[in-house]
Amino acid sequence: MTGGGRIQNKAGSGRLALGRLKTGEMNKTEAAYAAHLENEKLAGRVVWFEFDCFKFRLADNTFYTPDFAVMLSTGHLEMHEVKGFWQDDARVKIKVAADLFPLRFIAVRPLPKKDGGGWSIEAFE
């Protein structure tokens, strides 16, 4: 599992713009969620998960790549999107994907430690 990621600026310091990591590279929030999914796998609630492995065509030249594909122990396949905060375009894409494809799409965001931590889950079906 990879974690974190570098942030690049225009000055060529070897960092990418915020939110722009190399394909297949997780940011800190995604890495924390991958650790959560690994615990769910050990508990028997998840049988498989993979990062950045599906790409959905929503319209001409418009695609959506969920952060995680997750196979539950029930055999159901879900697409999980992990965000520290939501921007309008990301929320629109997950809603459109849920309307177009017969899968459950899950929006996940970390809860503050002062509120007990864990993950906030919102389902789109």
N, C-alpha and C positions, 0 to 999 in steps of 0.2 A: 504494500500500500504506500502510495506517495502522499506527501502532506505538504501543506504550505504552498509556497510558490514564490517566485520572484516578481517584483514589480519594476518595470522598466520605465525610464523617462526618455525624452527625445535626445538628451545629451549623449546617448550611447553608453550608458553605464551598465548595460547588460540587463536592463529591467524592462518589462512590458508595462503598458498602461494598466491601471487598476481594473481588475476583473478580466483581464486578457492573459490567460496562461496558455502554455503550449497545449495542443490537443492531447487529451488523455491525462493531463496533469491536474490534480485536485488542489483546490484552495483549502485553507484551514477548516472552514465550516464543512465542506464536503468530506474532508478526511475524518473529521469528528463523527459525521453521519455514517461513514463507512465503518468506523469502529463500532457504532451502535448497531448497524446491520450485522456485523460479525458476531456481536453478542446475541442478537436475535437468532442467528444461525445456530450458535451453540445451544440456545434454549429450545431449538426445534421449531420455531415459528417461521423461519426463513430457510429455504433449502439452497437458494442460489441468488447471487446478485452480481452485477457487473457495472462498471462505470463507463459512461459515454459510448454505449455500444449500439444504440438505435438512432436512426435519423428519420423523422417523419416529414413528408412533403405536405404542407398546409395549403399552398397555392403556388402559382408560377413564381419561381425564384424566392420562395418563402419556405423555410425549413425550421423544424424544432427538434433539438436533440436533448432529451431529458438526461439529468445527471446520472440516474441509476435505473436499471431494469431490475426488478425484484420478483423472484418466484417464491410465493408463500408455500407453506407446508400443505395448504389446501389444493395446490396446483394452479392457483390463479396467478397471472402475471400482471404486475403493476409497474407503472412508470413514476419515479419519484424525482421531483425537482426541489433542490435545496437552495434556499436564499436566505441571506442575512436580512435583507429587506426587499420588498417587491417594487419593481418599476412597472408602469402600465403595460408596456409592450410584452413583458414576460407573462403577465397575468392573462393578457389577450391570447397569446400563443397557447398556453396550457388549456384554456377554455375551448379554443378552436380544435385543438388536438382531441380533446375529450368528446367533442361533438362529431368528429370525423371517424374516430377509430373505436372499436369495441373493447377498449381497455379501461382500466381504472387509473386515472392520473392523480397523483398525490403531491400537494405542495407542502413542503416541510420547512420550518424555520426554528432556529434555536430559541428556547425560552431563557430569559435572564437568570443567572444563578440566584439573585435575590428573591426570585419567584419560585425557586426550587429546581431550576434547570430543566433538562429534558427537551422535548421537541413538541412544537405545535403542528398539528396535522390538519390539512384541509383537503377534502376529496372532491374530485371533479369526475363525473360519470356521464 
